[in-house]
Amino acid sequence: MPHLIGQVINSYISVDLTDADINNSNKYMTSSSLTTYKEWFEKQFIEETQTYYSLESDNYFNDNSFSSYIRKANNRLEEEEDRVKKYLNQSTLKILLRTVEKQLIEKRLDDFYEQANGLVENEKIE
């Protein structure tokens, strides 16, 4: 199945390839080469990722310890980076990681501050 996913993603990219892109020996493409990929795949993928991690953040934060949540958030960022390397175009990495960071970390900053203060006061270093 992962091979099939990669093929579908590549089909979005290949739609807009120019002769210059095909003949280019390095794998960097112009943004115009990625128009279909960005409009028809990446945009929806980022929106769905945002929704998914927003729900996961709420559920996991409420049901687990602060330190467990931090580990989970870090693991999720690493997983998404691996996902881009395996299946997606490299141009997706920055916006994907930023989306995950917003949902798992940025929206929880007040909670983090409160939890961190409690851990310091109780001398829990982990």
VMD Tcl script that builds the backbone (N, CA, C; Angstrom):
set m [mol new atoms 378]
animate dup $m
set s [atomselect $m all]
$s set {name element resname resid chain x y z} {
  {N N MET 1 A 0.811 -1.204 0.000}
  {CA C MET 1 A 0.000 0.000 0.000}
  {C C MET 1 A 0.853 1.267 0.000}
  {N N PRO 2 A 1.942 1.340 0.809}
  {CA C PRO 2 A 2.754 2.562 0.791}
  {C C PRO 2 A 3.292 2.882 -0.597}
  {N N HIS 3 A 3.646 1.834 -1.375}
  {CA C HIS 3 A 4.145 2.059 -2.725}
  {C C HIS 3 A 3.070 2.725 -3.581}
  {N N LEU 4 A 1.839 2.290 -3.421}
  {CA C LEU 4 A 0.719 2.863 -4.163}
  {C C LEU 4 A 0.511 4.334 -3.793}
  {N N ILE 5 A 0.631 4.641 -2.522}
  {CA C ILE 5 A 0.489 6.029 -2.067}
  {C C ILE 5 A 1.535 6.914 -2.741}
  {N N GLY 6 A 2.768 6.443 -2.761}
  {CA C GLY 6 A 3.833 7.194 -3.414}
  {C C GLY 6 A 3.561 7.415 -4.892}
  {N N GLN 7 A 3.013 6.410 -5.553}
  {CA C GLN 7 A 2.693 6.542 -6.973}
  {C C GLN 7 A 1.595 7.582 -7.206}
  {N N VAL 8 A 0.589 7.574 -6.358}
  {CA C VAL 8 A -0.493 8.559 -6.492}
  {C C VAL 8 A 0.049 9.974 -6.282}
  {N N ILE 9 A 0.862 10.154 -5.251}
  {CA C ILE 9 A 1.457 11.462 -4.976}
  {C C ILE 9 A 2.297 11.908 -6.167}
  {N N ASN 10 A 3.112 10.999 -6.701}
  {CA C ASN 10 A 3.944 11.343 -7.850}
  {C C ASN 10 A 3.119 11.697 -9.074}
  {N N SER 11 A 1.934 11.121 -9.203}
  {CA C SER 11 A 1.088 11.479 -10.349}
  {C C SER 11 A 0.621 12.930 -10.261}
  {N N TYR 12 A 0.359 13.420 -9.049}
  {CA C TYR 12 A 0.016 14.833 -8.891}
  {C C TYR 12 A 1.167 15.730 -9.327}
  {N N ILE 13 A 2.375 15.303 -9.011}
  {CA C ILE 13 A 3.553 16.095 -9.349}
  {C C ILE 13 A 3.840 16.026 -10.844}
  {N N SER 14 A 3.748 14.840 -11.425}
  {CA C SER 14 A 4.128 14.670 -12.823}
  {C C SER 14 A 3.197 15.395 -13.792}
  {N N VAL 15 A 1.991 15.697 -13.379}
  {CA C VAL 15 A 1.057 16.421 -14.241}
  {C C VAL 15 A 1.636 17.760 -14.701}
  {N N ASP 16 A 2.371 18.420 -13.831}
  {CA C ASP 16 A 2.877 19.758 -14.131}
  {C C ASP 16 A 4.350 19.803 -14.529}
  {N N LEU 17 A 4.979 18.651 -14.679}
  {CA C LEU 17 A 6.399 18.657 -15.029}
  {C C LEU 17 A 6.626 19.231 -16.427}
  {N N THR 18 A 7.647 20.014 -16.529}
  {CA C THR 18 A 8.057 20.541 -17.827}
  {C C THR 18 A 9.267 19.746 -18.294}
  {N N ASP 19 A 9.657 19.941 -19.541}
  {CA C ASP 19 A 10.866 19.282 -20.042}
  {C C ASP 19 A 12.079 19.672 -19.208}
  {N N ALA 20 A 12.125 20.918 -18.788}
  {CA C ALA 20 A 13.250 21.378 -17.963}
  {C C ALA 20 A 13.296 20.624 -16.641}
  {N N ASP 21 A 12.129 20.384 -16.043}
  {CA C ASP 21 A 12.084 19.626 -14.792}
  {C C ASP 21 A 12.549 18.187 -15.015}
  {N N ILE 22 A 12.097 17.598 -16.096}
  {CA C ILE 22 A 12.440 16.203 -16.397}
  {C C ILE 22 A 13.933 16.069 -16.661}
  {N N ASN 23 A 14.516 17.038 -17.362}
  {CA C ASN 23 A 15.941 16.985 -17.702}
  {C C ASN 23 A 16.847 17.454 -16.573}
  {N N ASN 24 A 16.275 18.062 -15.543}
  {CA C ASN 24 A 17.052 18.577 -14.422}
  {C C ASN 24 A 17.595 17.397 -13.620}
  {N N SER 25 A 18.890 17.331 -13.436}
  {CA C SER 25 A 19.481 16.188 -12.743}
  {C C SER 25 A 19.244 16.214 -11.239}
  {N N ASN 26 A 19.096 17.421 -10.649}
  {CA C ASN 26 A 18.771 17.432 -9.228}
  {C C ASN 26 A 17.253 17.357 -9.089}
  {N N LYS 27 A 16.784 17.085 -7.918}
  {CA C LYS 27 A 15.355 16.828 -7.741}
  {C C LYS 27 A 14.557 18.058 -7.321}
  {N N TYR 28 A 15.137 19.241 -7.456}
  {CA C TYR 28 A 14.415 20.448 -7.098}
  {C C TYR 28 A 13.556 20.888 -8.263}
  {N N MET 29 A 12.312 21.172 -7.967}
  {CA C MET 29 A 11.394 21.598 -9.014}
  {C C MET 29 A 10.920 23.002 -8.715}
  {N N THR 30 A 10.514 23.679 -9.731}
  {CA C THR 30 A 9.971 25.013 -9.539}
  {C C THR 30 A 8.590 24.898 -8.919}
  {N N SER 31 A 8.143 25.971 -8.295}
  {CA C SER 31 A 6.815 25.926 -7.673}
  {C C SER 31 A 5.723 25.726 -8.712}
  {N N SER 32 A 5.961 26.189 -9.948}
  {CA C SER 32 A 4.952 25.975 -10.994}
  {C C SER 32 A 4.847 24.493 -11.351}
  {N N SER 33 A 5.916 23.733 -11.097}
  {CA C SER 33 A 5.895 22.292 -11.355}
  {C C SER 33 A 5.041 21.554 -10.329}
  {N N LEU 34 A 4.722 22.208 -9.248}
  {CA C LEU 34 A 3.987 21.559 -8.160}
  {C C LEU 34 A 2.569 22.101 -8.000}
  {N N THR 35 A 2.090 22.830 -8.969}
  {CA C THR 35 A 0.774 23.474 -8.848}
  {C C THR 35 A -0.330 22.466 -8.553}
  {N N THR 36 A -0.423 21.416 -9.330}
  {CA C THR 36 A -1.479 20.422 -9.131}
  {C C THR 36 A -1.325 19.727 -7.785}
  {N N TYR 37 A -0.102 19.348 -7.453}
  {CA C TYR 37 A 0.178 18.705 -6.161}
  {C C TYR 37 A -0.266 19.595 -5.013}
  {N N LYS 38 A 0.108 20.860 -5.056}
  {CA C LYS 38 A -0.209 21.779 -3.961}
  {C C LYS 38 A -1.707 22.072 -3.881}
  {N N GLU 39 A -2.340 22.301 -5.029}
  {CA C GLU 39 A -3.764 22.662 -5.039}
  {C C GLU 39 A -4.684 21.478 -4.753}
  {N N TRP 40 A -4.386 20.329 -5.330}
  {CA C TRP 40 A -5.304 19.197 -5.253}
  {C C TRP 40 A -4.966 18.195 -4.164}
  {N N PHE 41 A -3.740 18.203 -3.709}
  {CA C PHE 41 A -3.382 17.269 -2.638}
  {C C PHE 41 A -2.945 17.971 -1.357}
  {N N GLU 42 A -1.883 18.760 -1.431}
  {CA C GLU 42 A -1.266 19.312 -0.226}
  {C C GLU 42 A -2.235 20.163 0.590}
  {N N LYS 43 A -2.985 21.002 -0.068}
  {CA C LYS 43 A -3.924 21.890 0.647}
  {C C LYS 43 A -4.890 21.077 1.519}
  {N N GLN 44 A -5.519 20.080 0.938}
  {CA C GLN 44 A -6.468 19.234 1.682}
  {C C GLN 44 A -5.746 18.406 2.745}
  {N N PHE 45 A -4.577 17.908 2.407}
  {CA C PHE 45 A -3.788 17.113 3.350}
  {C C PHE 45 A -3.448 17.918 4.600}
  {N N ILE 46 A -3.042 19.158 4.435}
  {CA C ILE 46 A -2.698 20.021 5.573}
  {C C ILE 46 A -3.944 20.321 6.407}
  {N N GLU 47 A -5.064 20.587 5.757}
  {CA C GLU 47 A -6.312 20.851 6.491}
  {C C GLU 47 A -6.726 19.631 7.319}
  {N N GLU 48 A -6.646 18.454 6.737}
  {CA C GLU 48 A -7.009 17.225 7.448}
  {C C GLU 48 A -6.020 16.933 8.580}
  {N N THR 49 A -4.752 17.228 8.338}
  {CA C THR 49 A -3.734 17.044 9.372}
  {C C THR 49 A -4.023 17.952 10.555}
  {N N GLN 50 A -4.406 19.177 10.286}
  {CA C GLN 50 A -4.729 20.128 11.346}
  {C C GLN 50 A -5.896 19.613 12.184}
  {N N THR 51 A -6.936 19.154 11.538}
  {CA C THR 51 A -8.103 18.625 12.245}
  {C C THR 51 A -7.730 17.397 13.075}
  {N N TYR 52 A -6.977 16.500 12.480}
  {CA C TYR 52 A -6.573 15.275 13.161}
  {C C TYR 52 A -5.771 15.578 14.426}
  {N N TYR 53 A -4.752 16.426 14.293}
  {CA C TYR 53 A -3.891 16.697 15.446}
  {C C TYR 53 A -4.566 17.590 16.484}
  {N N SER 54 A -5.520 18.374 16.088}
  {CA C SER 54 A -6.277 19.151 17.062}
  {C C SER 54 A -7.059 18.212 17.985}
  {N N LEU 55 A -7.723 17.226 17.389}
  {CA C LEU 55 A -8.473 16.241 18.176}
  {C C LEU 55 A -7.540 15.363 19.012}
  {N N GLU 56 A -6.445 14.931 18.399}
  {CA C GLU 56 A -5.512 14.095 19.147}
  {C C GLU 56 A -4.920 14.860 20.324}
  {N N SER 57 A -4.599 16.115 20.113}
  {CA C SER 57 A -4.043 16.943 21.178}
  {C C SER 57 A -5.007 17.025 22.355}
  {N N ASP 58 A -6.251 17.325 22.066}
  {CA C ASP 58 A -7.251 17.434 23.134}
  {C C ASP 58 A -7.398 16.119 23.892}
  {N N ASN 59 A -7.538 15.042 23.156}
  {CA C ASN 59 A -7.754 13.737 23.794}
  {C C ASN 59 A -6.530 13.281 24.574}
  {N N TYR 60 A -5.365 13.363 23.984}
  {CA C TYR 60 A -4.162 12.847 24.636}
  {C C TYR 60 A -3.766 13.706 25.832}
  {N N PHE 61 A -3.897 15.021 25.694}
  {CA C PHE 61 A -3.522 15.901 26.800}
  {C C PHE 61 A -4.401 15.664 28.025}
  {N N ASN 62 A -5.688 15.467 27.790}
  {CA C ASN 62 A -6.625 15.272 28.896}
  {C C ASN 62 A -6.476 13.917 29.587}
  {N N ASP 63 A -5.947 12.922 28.875}
  {CA C ASP 63 A -5.900 11.562 29.410}
  {C C ASP 63 A -4.511 11.089 29.835}
  {N N ASN 64 A -3.485 11.942 29.706}
  {CA C ASN 64 A -2.122 11.504 29.983}
  {C C ASN 64 A -1.350 12.572 30.750}
  {N N SER 65 A -0.196 12.163 31.239}
  {CA C SER 65 A 0.643 13.098 31.987}
  {C C SER 65 A 1.285 14.112 31.036}
  {N N PHE 66 A 1.742 15.191 31.618}
  {CA C PHE 66 A 2.413 16.247 30.857}
  {C C PHE 66 A 3.647 15.708 30.150}
  {N N SER 67 A 4.493 14.978 30.869}
  {CA C SER 67 A 5.723 14.459 30.259}
  {C C SER 67 A 5.408 13.453 29.151}
  {N N SER 68 A 4.372 12.667 29.320}
  {CA C SER 68 A 3.955 11.731 28.283}
  {C C SER 68 A 3.471 12.488 27.043}
  {N N TYR 69 A 2.750 13.573 27.265}
  {CA C TYR 69 A 2.260 14.387 26.143}
  {C C TYR 69 A 3.434 14.986 25.360}
  {N N ILE 70 A 4.442 15.475 26.051}
  {CA C ILE 70 A 5.611 16.061 25.391}
  {C C ILE 70 A 6.322 15.002 24.542}
  {N N ARG 71 A 6.487 13.812 25.088}
  {CA C ARG 71 A 7.114 12.724 24.328}
  {C C ARG 71 A 6.283 12.382 23.095}
  {N N LYS 72 A 4.972 12.317 23.271}
  {CA C LYS 72 A 4.070 11.997 22.165}
  {C C LYS 72 A 4.168 13.063 21.072}
  {N N ALA 73 A 4.183 14.327 21.460}
  {CA C ALA 73 A 4.282 15.416 20.477}
  {C C ALA 73 A 5.589 15.316 19.700}
  {N N ASN 74 A 6.674 15.047 20.393}
  {CA C ASN 74 A 7.974 14.902 19.734}
  {C C ASN 74 A 7.963 13.719 18.764}
  {N N ASN 75 A 7.388 12.601 19.194}
  {CA C ASN 75 A 7.290 11.426 18.317}
  {C C ASN 75 A 6.458 11.732 17.078}
  {N N ARG 76 A 5.372 12.458 17.257}
  {CA C ARG 76 A 4.511 12.801 16.118}
  {C C ARG 76 A 5.246 13.675 15.106}
  {N N LEU 77 A 6.026 14.622 15.577}
  {CA C LEU 77 A 6.805 15.470 14.669}
  {C C LEU 77 A 7.809 14.621 13.879}
  {N N GLU 78 A 8.462 13.695 14.547}
  {CA C GLU 78 A 9.409 12.806 13.862}
  {C C GLU 78 A 8.698 11.919 12.844}
  {N N GLU 79 A 7.518 11.400 13.211}
  {CA C GLU 79 A 6.745 10.561 12.292}
  {C C GLU 79 A 6.340 11.330 11.040}
  {N N GLU 80 A 5.926 12.578 11.222}
  {CA C GLU 80 A 5.516 13.378 10.065}
  {C C GLU 80 A 6.704 13.698 9.160}
  {N N GLU 81 A 7.853 13.930 9.766}
  {CA C GLU 81 A 9.053 14.167 8.963}
  {C C GLU 81 A 9.398 12.911 8.146}
  {N N ASP 82 A 9.299 11.758 8.759}
  {CA C ASP 82 A 9.538 10.499 8.048}
  {C C ASP 82 A 8.511 10.290 6.930}
  {N N ARG 83 A 7.262 10.650 7.193}
  {CA C ARG 83 A 6.201 10.491 6.203}
  {C C ARG 83 A 6.507 11.318 4.948}
  {N N VAL 84 A 6.981 12.534 5.164}
  {CA C VAL 84 A 7.334 13.372 4.013}
  {C C VAL 84 A 8.475 12.721 3.227}
  {N N LYS 85 A 9.483 12.251 3.931}
  {CA C LYS 85 A 10.628 11.632 3.254}
  {C C LYS 85 A 10.214 10.413 2.437}
  {N N LYS 86 A 9.257 9.639 2.947}
  {CA C LYS 86 A 8.857 8.404 2.278}
  {C C LYS 86 A 7.829 8.611 1.163}
  {N N TYR 87 A 6.868 9.517 1.375}
  {CA C TYR 87 A 5.720 9.545 0.482}
  {C C TYR 87 A 5.428 10.880 -0.202}
  {N N LEU 88 A 5.841 11.980 0.400}
  {CA C LEU 88 A 5.405 13.285 -0.087}
  {C C LEU 88 A 6.548 14.055 -0.727}
  {N N ASN 89 A 6.211 15.158 -1.341}
  {CA C ASN 89 A 7.227 16.034 -1.895}
  {C C ASN 89 A 7.880 16.812 -0.759}
  {N N GLN 90 A 9.167 17.023 -0.853}
  {CA C GLN 90 A 9.931 17.708 0.191}
  {C C GLN 90 A 9.375 19.103 0.493}
  {N N SER 91 A 8.742 19.723 -0.481}
  {CA C SER 91 A 8.187 21.068 -0.276}
  {C C SER 91 A 7.091 21.088 0.789}
  {N N THR 92 A 6.545 19.937 1.127}
  {CA C THR 92 A 5.471 19.832 2.114}
  {C C THR 92 A 6.005 19.853 3.547}
  {N N LEU 93 A 7.273 19.544 3.728}
  {CA C LEU 93 A 7.821 19.375 5.077}
  {C C LEU 93 A 7.603 20.580 5.976}
  {N N LYS 94 A 7.978 21.742 5.535}
  {CA C LYS 94 A 7.908 22.935 6.384}
  {C C LYS 94 A 6.478 23.233 6.828}
  {N N ILE 95 A 5.548 23.249 5.907}
  {CA C ILE 95 A 4.154 23.579 6.263}
  {C C ILE 95 A 3.531 22.462 7.104}
  {N N LEU 96 A 3.903 21.224 6.849}
  {CA C LEU 96 A 3.361 20.115 7.632}
  {C C LEU 96 A 3.847 20.178 9.078}
  {N N LEU 97 A 5.154 20.335 9.264}
  {CA C LEU 97 A 5.681 20.408 10.629}
  {C C LEU 97 A 5.132 21.619 11.368}
  {N N ARG 98 A 4.989 22.728 10.682}
  {CA C ARG 98 A 4.424 23.930 11.304}
  {C C ARG 98 A 2.972 23.685 11.739}
  {N N THR 99 A 2.211 22.986 10.929}
  {CA C THR 99 A 0.814 22.668 11.261}
  {C C THR 99 A 0.744 21.767 12.492}
  {N N VAL 100 A 1.583 20.753 12.533}
  {CA C VAL 100 A 1.593 19.830 13.676}
  {C C VAL 100 A 2.057 20.558 14.933}
  {N N GLU 101 A 3.083 21.387 14.821}
  {CA C GLU 101 A 3.566 22.165 15.974}
  {C C GLU 101 A 2.474 23.070 16.527}
  {N N LYS 102 A 1.716 23.706 15.656}
  {CA C LYS 102 A 0.631 24.585 16.119}
  {C C LYS 102 A -0.396 23.810 16.929}
  {N N GLN 103 A -0.761 22.630 16.449}
  {CA C GLN 103 A -1.806 21.857 17.113}
  {C C GLN 103 A -1.322 21.165 18.383}
  {N N LEU 104 A -0.117 20.655 18.367}
  {CA C LEU 104 A 0.368 19.884 19.510}
  {C C LEU 104 A 1.104 20.720 20.549}
  {N N ILE 105 A 1.679 21.839 20.143}
  {CA C ILE 105 A 2.500 22.622 21.069}
  {C C ILE 105 A 1.935 24.022 21.278}
  {N N GLU 106 A 1.812 24.778 20.200}
  {CA C GLU 106 A 1.426 26.186 20.334}
  {C C GLU 106 A 0.088 26.365 21.040}
  {N N LYS 107 A -0.891 25.565 20.692}
  {CA C LYS 107 A -2.204 25.743 21.318}
  {C C LYS 107 A -2.221 25.303 22.782}
  {N N ARG 108 A -1.170 24.643 23.225}
  {CA C ARG 108 A -1.055 24.152 24.600}
  {C C ARG 108 A -0.061 24.943 25.432}
  {N N LEU 109 A 0.450 26.054 24.948}
  {CA C LEU 109 A 1.501 26.778 25.665}
  {C C LEU 109 A 1.088 27.186 27.075}
  {N N ASP 110 A -0.127 27.655 27.251}
  {CA C ASP 110 A -0.592 28.021 28.597}
  {C C ASP 110 A -0.626 26.805 29.511}
  {N N ASP 111 A -1.098 25.666 28.970}
  {CA C ASP 111 A -1.109 24.419 29.746}
  {C C ASP 111 A 0.315 23.986 30.091}
  {N N PHE 112 A 1.227 24.121 29.123}
  {CA C PHE 112 A 2.625 23.751 29.356}
  {C C PHE 112 A 3.220 24.587 30.486}
  {N N TYR 113 A 2.970 25.868 30.434}
  {CA C TYR 113 A 3.516 26.768 31.443}
  {C C TYR 113 A 3.015 26.366 32.830}
  {N N GLU 114 A 1.724 26.116 32.919}
  {CA C GLU 114 A 1.127 25.718 34.201}
  {C C GLU 114 A 1.710 24.389 34.693}
  {N N GLN 115 A 1.788 23.424 33.814}
  {CA C GLN 115 A 2.320 22.110 34.176}
  {C C GLN 115 A 3.805 22.183 34.539}
  {N N ALA 116 A 4.569 22.946 33.755}
  {CA C ALA 116 A 6.009 23.059 34.011}
  {C C ALA 116 A 6.267 23.695 35.369}
  {N N ASN 117 A 5.506 24.726 35.715}
  {CA C ASN 117 A 5.662 25.347 37.027}
  {C C ASN 117 A 5.396 24.348 38.147}
  {N N GLY 118 A 4.363 23.538 37.970}
  {CA C GLY 118 A 4.048 22.519 38.971}
  {C C GLY 118 A 5.151 21.492 39.106}
  {N N LEU 119 A 5.734 21.093 37.987}
  {CA C LEU 119 A 6.822 20.121 38.031}
  {C C LEU 119 A 8.060 20.698 38.708}
  {N N VAL 120 A 8.370 21.935 38.417}
  {CA C VAL 120 A 9.544 22.580 39.047}
  {C C VAL 120 A 9.317 22.709 40.539}
  {N N GLU 121 A 8.122 23.137 40.933}
  {CA C GLU 121 A 7.823 23.289 42.358}
  {C C GLU 121 A 7.925 21.959 43.092}
  {N N ASN 122 A 7.551 20.870 42.430}
  {CA C ASN 122 A 7.615 19.545 43.044}
  {C C ASN 122 A 8.925 18.822 42.752}
  {N N GLU 123 A 9.858 19.545 42.148}
  {CA C GLU 123 A 11.177 19.024 41.802}
  {C C GLU 123 A 11.136 17.753 40.968}
  {N N LYS 124 A 10.211 17.701 40.035}
  {CA C LYS 124 A 10.142 16.570 39.095}
  {C C LYS 124 A 10.846 17.017 37.820}
  {N N ILE 125 A 12.018 16.504 37.618}
  {CA C ILE 125 A 12.896 16.948 36.544}
  {C C ILE 125 A 12.593 16.277 35.210}
  {N N GLU 126 A 12.046 15.081 35.223}
  {CA C GLU 126 A 11.839 14.307 33.978}
  {C C GLU 126 A 11.193 15.153 32.916}
}
mol reanalyze $m
mol bondsrecalc $m
mol representation Tube
mol addrep $m
